[in-house]
Structures are given as structure tokens and as C-alpha cells.
Amino acid sequence: VGSLRWELALCLLLAWIICYFCVWKGVKSTGKVVYLTATFPYVMLVVLLIRGITLPGAITGIIFYLYPDPSRLADPQVWMDAGTQIFYSYAICIGCLASLGSYNKYNNNCYK
């Protein structure tokens, strides 16, 4: 099966320790942690954007993204890939709706 990957186990332990200290003192300390956890993803997105723009060949990739090749629309593989992506997204949405719907009472009038 494989051996224990210590770097992953230590990262998991660190994550649990951080979670423990976030909720240790209650809502007041958790509210302060939200300031970091709400802004950190945006900071990381900006850092990754800057890193991606500075890589060699980035301009070529950006031009390829902004000016697509219309002749590829005749390729059936493109349409099959698009349909597959639609079904993946649809399945995620259906799972979310089922989860949210489970909180309703059985006789809930959802048209109201």
C-alpha cells in the first residue's frame, strides 16, 4: 500500500492545531481569524497572477486565450469536451441542491 508520508502527516497535524487555536477562545478569536482567512486567498491570487505573467511564454498564452481559433468549433471533440464539462458542473450543482433541500421539512411549501 505504501509508507506514511511524514511531510503530509505533519501538514495535517499543523492544520488541526491551527483549527484548535482558532476556536479555542470562542467567537471573539474566530472573528479575528476571519480577517486573515477572507483576504488570504485574494492575496495568493494576485501573487500567482504576477508569477504567471512573469513566466517565459506568458504573452503567447494570453494571446492564445484572448484570440481563439474559430475553426476548432467544427471539431466534434471540442463539443464532447464542452458537454463533459457541463455535466460535471451540473452534477456539482445537483449535489448542492440536494444538500440544501435536506434541511427543509417534508411538507415544506417551496413555492411560497
N, C-alpha and C positions, 0 to 999 in steps of 0.2 A: 504494500500500500504506500509506503514511503515513511520518511522520518519527519520529526517535528521541525518546522522551520522557525527557529528561535526569533528571528527578526520580526516575523508576523505575530508570533505569540506575545512578544514584548510590546508591539504596537497596540495589540488588542488590550493588554493589561493597562497600558498608558491611557487608552481611550476610556476604559472603565473607571480608572482613578480620576480622570478629569470629570466624567459624569457624576461621580460620587461627590466631589468637591463643589460641583455646580449646584447640586440640590441639598447640600449638607445644611446650610443655614436657612433654607426656605426660599420664599418668593422674592425677598429683597435681593439676595445674592444672585438668583436666577435672572432677575431683570437686568442686572449689570452685565451678565454674561451674554445676554441677547444683543447688546450693543456690538460686541465683537463678532458673534456668530451671524448677525444680519449683514454686516458690512464686509466681512472677510471674503465671501465668495465674489463680490464685485471687485475688490482689490485684486484677487487672484485672476479674474477675467481680464482686467486691464494689463496685469503683468504678462499673462500668456499672449494677449494680443500684441503687445510690444515685442515679446520674444518671437512670435510668429512672423511679424513684419520684418524683423531684422535677419531672418534666416536667408541663406542663398536661394534664389529662385522664387522668392515670395511674390514678387511683382508678376511673374509669369502665372502663378497660381491664381492671383487676384484677377488678372485679365481673363483667364480661363473661366473663372466663376462669373464674372460680370458680362461676358460676351459668349453665351452658349452657342453650340453648333446646331442650327435648326434641322439639319439633315439627319440627325440622330433620332428625331421623332418618328421616322419611318422604320426604325429598328424595333421588332417585337420584344426583344429582350429588355429594352428600356421600359416598355409598358408593363411587362411582367414584374420587373423590379419595383416600379411605382405602385402596382397593385399589392405586392407583398408588403411594402411599407405602409400602405393604407390599412391593411388588415392587422398589422402589428399595432398600429396606433389605435385602431378601433377596439382591439382586444383589451388594451390597457384601459381605455375609457369604460368599457363594459364592466371590467373588474372594479373600477372605482364606483360606478353607479350601483353595483350590487352591494358593495360595502356600505355606501351611504344609505341605501334603501333598507338595509338590515336594522337601522336604528328606528324606523317607523313602526307604529303599531300595525297589526294585521288589518284592521278595518279603517286605516287612515284614508281620508279623502284627499288625494293628492291634486285634484283639480281645483280645490278651494284656495 
